[in-house]
Amino acid sequence: MKAHYPGRTLTAEEIEMARPRKENLDYFPFDVDFFSDKKIKRLKAKFGADGIAVYLFAICEIYRNSYYTEYDDDFILDISDHFHYSESKTMQIMNYLFSRSLLECILVGSVKVITAPSVQRRYQEAKQGAKRDIAVDKRIWLLKKEETRPFIKVYPSDNFSEKNEGYSEKNDSKSEKNDIKESKGKESKGKENKVCMFEIPCKNGTFIVDEEYYNNLTHTYPNMDIDKCFKKMLNFTAANPQKRLDWNGTKNRIENWLYDDNEAGKYRKKERQTTYDIDQYEATNAILEEGF
């Protein structure tokens, strides 16, 4: 096939290259052993069908974009609105998905995105019939070199010029993604508008629980005395330095610990109870009147 333009003729390859690139998927492969997966079984045991629904919703949103999608407050609101869940419930399920590596949250510059190795394996399987190479960002692509198909071209962040033009930070490996997250946690301590509520020891540094994060947790667990839970975590990390995790692992531990303690009914706030004893009230008044 050829197209004629004044002065030249375009080949089929040139026409194909000129077409807008389609990075998202209209459908994706689904494993028939999905419900036999131990991680899925545990997800269902913890949250029932609601956990499965949130996980599948997240995967569909990722593929609607490409092999990752942005993760922000609107993402939580979209899920909550779709299934009529509370925001706190949706956040608990998402945090569980992160803690079990069913999904991974990656900080790229000032933007959070979610993806997973399993998501990317299905993505490249669905794209294997593409007529052109697929360009991916090295900071987000999680598959090893031997797992990545030849038509998937992994570019460094400084050479990647597609959707990620707004991302400014460079990251050469998956481990460096965690370093970025750790540095973000450390930097928050030095910001004047951030108040440090707790400092949780972790590998290669400290996880700073700032006021904003603390308030989000208290909003999620309004009936729980989370200060007691944090003190328990501090004692645990102090007594077991060999069990300290990296920045991301520490954050997941905090959220899973709070969730589990809340489910177990621990550290409930004591409700103030006011009793009215009419005899005691009259006797107190009589004493006060005599005193005056």
WOVEN-V230799 format. One record per residue. N is the residue number from 1. RES is the residue in one small letter. PHI is phi as a letter, one per 40 degrees, with the letter a starting at -180 (999 if undefined). OMEGA is omega as a letter, one per 20 degrees, with the letter a starting at -180 (* if undefined). NEAR is the number of other C-alpha atoms within 10 Angstrom. Layout:
n	res	phi	omega	near
N	RES	PHI	OMEGA	NEAR
N	RES	PHI	OMEGA	NEAR
This chain:
n	res	phi	omega	near
1	m	999	r	7
2	k	b	r	11
3	a	b	a	11
4	h	b	r	9
5	y	b	r	8
6	p	d	r	5
7	g	g	a	5
8	r	a	r	8
9	t	b	r	11
10	l	c	r	13
11	t	c	r	13
12	a	c	a	12
13	e	c	r	12
14	e	c	r	12
15	i	c	r	12
16	e	c	a	13
17	m	c	a	12
18	a	c	a	9
19	r	c	r	8
20	p	c	a	7
21	r	c	r	11
22	k	b	a	10
23	e	c	a	16
24	n	c	r	16
25	l	b	r	17
26	d	c	r	10
27	y	a	a	11
28	f	a	r	16
29	p	c	r	10
30	f	b	a	8
31	d	c	a	10
32	v	c	r	7
33	d	c	a	7
34	f	d	a	11
35	f	c	r	12
36	s	c	r	10
37	d	c	a	11
38	k	c	a	10
39	k	c	r	15
40	i	c	r	18
41	k	c	r	14
42	r	c	r	13
43	l	c	r	21
44	k	c	r	16
45	a	c	a	11
46	k	c	a	13
47	f	b	a	16
48	g	g	a	12
49	a	c	r	12
50	d	c	r	16
51	g	c	r	23
52	i	c	a	17
53	a	c	a	15
54	v	c	a	23
55	y	c	a	18
56	l	c	r	11
57	f	c	a	15
58	a	c	r	22
59	i	c	r	19
60	c	c	r	18
61	e	c	r	18
62	i	c	a	24
63	y	c	r	22
64	r	c	r	16
65	n	c	r	15
66	s	i	r	18
67	y	b	r	25
68	y	a	r	25
69	t	a	a	20
70	e	c	a	18
71	y	b	a	18
72	d	a	a	12
73	d	c	a	10
74	d	c	r	10
75	f	c	r	15
76	i	c	a	20
77	l	c	r	16
78	d	c	r	14
79	i	c	a	19
80	s	c	a	18
81	d	c	a	12
82	h	c	a	10
83	f	b	a	13
84	h	g	r	11
85	y	c	r	16
86	s	c	r	15
87	e	c	a	17
88	s	c	r	16
89	k	c	r	16
90	t	c	r	22
91	m	c	r	20
92	q	c	r	19
93	i	c	r	22
94	m	c	r	20
95	n	c	r	21
96	y	c	r	22
97	l	d	r	21
98	f	c	a	19
99	s	c	r	18
100	r	c	r	14
101	s	g	r	15
102	l	c	r	18
103	l	b	r	21
104	e	b	r	20
105	c	b	a	22
106	i	b	r	23
107	l	c	r	21
108	v	b	a	21
109	g	g	r	14
110	s	b	a	11
111	v	b	r	13
112	k	c	r	13
113	v	b	r	17
114	i	b	r	22
115	t	a	r	27
116	a	a	r	22
117	p	d	a	18
118	s	c	r	13
119	v	c	a	22
120	q	c	r	21
121	r	c	r	18
122	r	c	a	17
123	y	c	a	22
124	q	c	r	18
125	e	c	r	12
126	a	c	a	15
127	k	c	a	20
128	q	c	r	16
129	g	c	a	9
130	a	c	a	11
131	k	c	r	11
132	r	b	r	14
133	d	c	r	13
134	i	b	r	18
135	a	c	r	15
136	v	b	a	22
137	d	c	a	21
138	k	c	a	21
139	r	c	a	21
140	i	b	a	26
141	w	c	a	20
142	l	c	a	20
143	l	c	r	17
144	k	c	a	8
145	k	d	a	9
146	e	c	r	7
147	e	c	a	10
148	t	c	a	16
149	r	c	a	16
150	p	d	a	12
151	f	c	r	16
152	i	c	a	16
153	k	b	a	14
154	v	c	a	19
155	y	b	r	16
156	p	c	a	16
157	s	c	a	21
158	d	c	r	15
159	n	b	a	11
160	f	c	a	16
161	s	b	a	15
162	e	c	a	11
163	k	c	a	9
164	n	c	a	13
165	e	c	a	11
166	g	c	r	12
167	y	c	a	16
168	s	b	a	13
169	e	c	a	13
170	k	b	a	16
171	n	a	a	21
172	d	c	a	14
173	s	a	a	15
174	k	c	a	15
175	s	c	a	9
176	e	c	r	13
177	k	c	r	19
178	n	c	r	18
179	d	c	r	17
180	i	c	a	19
181	k	c	a	19
182	e	c	a	21
183	s	c	r	14
184	k	c	r	16
185	g	c	a	19
186	k	c	a	17
187	e	c	a	12
188	s	c	r	17
189	k	c	a	19
190	g	c	a	11
191	k	c	a	10
192	e	c	a	7
193	n	c	r	11
194	k	b	r	16
195	v	b	a	16
196	c	c	r	17
197	m	c	r	16
198	f	a	r	17
199	e	b	a	16
200	i	c	r	22
201	p	c	r	20
202	c	a	r	23
203	k	c	r	16
204	n	f	r	12
205	g	i	a	16
206	t	b	r	19
207	f	c	a	26
208	i	c	r	26
209	v	c	a	22
210	d	c	a	18
211	e	c	a	15
212	e	c	r	14
213	y	c	r	14
214	y	c	a	18
215	n	c	r	14
216	n	c	r	12
217	l	c	r	17
218	t	c	r	15
219	h	c	r	12
220	t	c	a	18
221	y	b	a	16
222	p	c	a	13
223	n	c	a	15
224	m	b	r	21
225	d	c	a	17
226	i	c	r	21
227	d	d	r	14
228	k	c	r	13
229	c	c	r	18
230	f	c	r	19
231	k	c	r	13
232	k	c	r	13
233	m	c	r	18
234	l	c	r	16
235	n	c	a	12
236	f	c	a	14
237	t	c	r	17
238	a	c	a	15
239	a	c	a	10
240	n	b	a	10
241	p	d	a	12
242	q	c	a	10
243	k	b	r	11
244	r	c	a	18
245	l	b	r	19
246	d	c	a	19
247	w	d	a	27
248	n	c	r	20
249	g	c	r	15
250	t	c	r	18
251	k	c	r	19
252	n	c	r	19
253	r	c	r	18
254	i	d	a	17
255	e	c	r	17
256	n	c	r	16
257	w	c	r	16
258	l	c	a	24
259	y	c	a	18
260	d	c	r	12
261	d	c	r	16
262	n	c	r	18
263	e	c	a	9
264	a	c	r	10
265	g	g	a	11
266	k	c	r	15
267	y	f	r	16
268	r	c	r	16
269	k	c	r	11
270	k	c	r	9
271	e	c	r	7
272	r	c	r	6
273	q	b	r	6
274	t	b	r	6
275	t	b	a	6
276	y	b	r	8
277	d	b	a	8
278	i	c	r	9
279	d	c	r	9
280	q	c	a	10
281	y	c	a	10
282	e	c	r	11
283	a	c	r	11
284	t	c	r	11
285	n	c	a	12
286	a	c	r	11
287	i	c	r	10
288	l	c	a	10
289	e	c	r	9
290	e	c	a	7
291	g	c	r	7
292	f	c	*	5
